[in-house]
Amino acid sequence: MEFEYESSPLRVMGYIVGEKGDTAVRRREILRSAIEDQWSSRVRREVPEDQLKQWGDPGQDRYRKVVAKLTSQIDLFWARRDRRRMSEAIRQWEDDLRWLRETFGEKYRP
């Protein structure tokens, strides 16, 4: 499988799941920042401008993109044969997705 981009803004911001990933508190700080803040200079330096445009403006656009990104990661790794190895990452993505919907879903509902 080929991906259009090598990395995502979330990854550049330090969002890491799995056995060696960050705590839920740290991951959610990153997710909140990705949704509500302007991109940091590091993100703007390391992520192609056309990719950042796809993530949209802070707020509803970014909320939708973050939800779509986590959902696609879950779907991708559920479909792979090594999903048992990725079970902790999948569980954390699912937990973060639930948190996103509880925290921002009402605010950014269309």
Backbone hydrogen bonds, N-H to C=O, Kabsch-Sander energy under -0.5 kcal/mol:
donor,donor_aa,acceptor,acceptor_aa,energy
12,V,8,S,-2.3
13,M,9,P,-2.2
14,G,11,R,-1.4
15,Y,10,L,-2.7
16,I,14,G,-0.7
21,G,18,G,-1.8
22,D,16,I,-2.0
27,R,23,T,-2.6
28,R,24,A,-2.3
29,E,25,V,-1.7
30,I,26,R,-2.0
31,L,27,R,-2.4
32,R,28,R,-2.6
33,S,29,E,-2.3
34,A,30,I,-2.7
35,I,31,L,-1.8
36,E,32,R,-2.6
37,D,33,S,-2.4
44,R,40,S,-2.5
45,R,41,S,-1.8
46,E,42,R,-2.3
47,V,43,V,-2.2
51,Q,48,P,-0.6
52,L,48,P,-2.1
53,K,49,E,-2.2
54,Q,50,D,-1.1
55,W,51,Q,-0.9
55,W,52,L,-0.8
56,G,52,L,-0.6
56,G,53,K,-1.1
59,G,35,I,-3.0
62,R,57,D,-1.4
63,Y,59,G,-2.8
64,R,60,Q,-2.5
65,K,61,D,-2.0
66,V,62,R,-3.1
67,V,63,Y,-2.5
68,A,64,R,-2.4
69,K,65,K,-2.6
70,L,66,V,-2.5
71,T,67,V,-2.5
72,S,68,A,-2.4
73,Q,69,K,-2.0
74,I,70,L,-2.3
75,D,71,T,-2.6
76,L,72,S,-2.7
77,F,73,Q,-2.4
78,W,74,I,-2.1
79,A,75,D,-1.5
80,R,76,L,-0.7
83,R,80,R,-1.0
85,R,82,D,-0.6
86,M,82,D,-1.4
87,S,84,R,-1.2
90,I,86,M,-2.7
91,R,87,S,-2.4
92,Q,88,E,-2.3
93,W,89,A,-2.7
94,E,90,I,-2.6
95,D,91,R,-2.4
96,D,92,Q,-2.9
97,L,93,W,-2.5
98,R,94,E,-2.2
99,W,95,D,-2.4
100,L,96,D,-2.7
101,R,97,L,-2.3
102,E,98,R,-2.4
103,T,99,W,-2.8
104,F,100,L,-3.2
105,G,100,L,-0.8
105,G,101,R,-1.0
108,Y,104,F,-2.6
109,R,106,E,-0.8
